[in-house]
Amino acid sequence: MPSIEKQKSIAYKLGIGIIIFSLSLWLIPIITPFTPIPTKVKAGIIPGSIIVAEILFWLGAFLVGKEVANKFKSYLNPKKWREKGDTQKNED
């Protein structure tokens, strides 16, 4: 029988994988307008991929834990990028 730590490790890795996959789904709405598929299909693909990406992100966040998900989301916030660079500059 596998240990609890190993099970947690598998859930954690699965959660990280799901989060990364959900972020890759955000490329679909960016690429879809430039494809030769009909406009009606594009109109379904774009919101559908956004909804699926959000659902997968929160599923992954559930598996890795709230703290890890919040930290990961803060890395993706462009407002935080500037603040981090300013603090590093002031420390030097």
Secondary structure, DSSP 8 states (H G I E B T S, - for coil): ---HHHHHHHHHHHHHHHHHHHHHHTHHHHHGGGSSS-HHHHHHHHHHHHHHHHHHHHHHHHHH-HHHHHHHHHHH-HHHHHHHHHHHHHH-
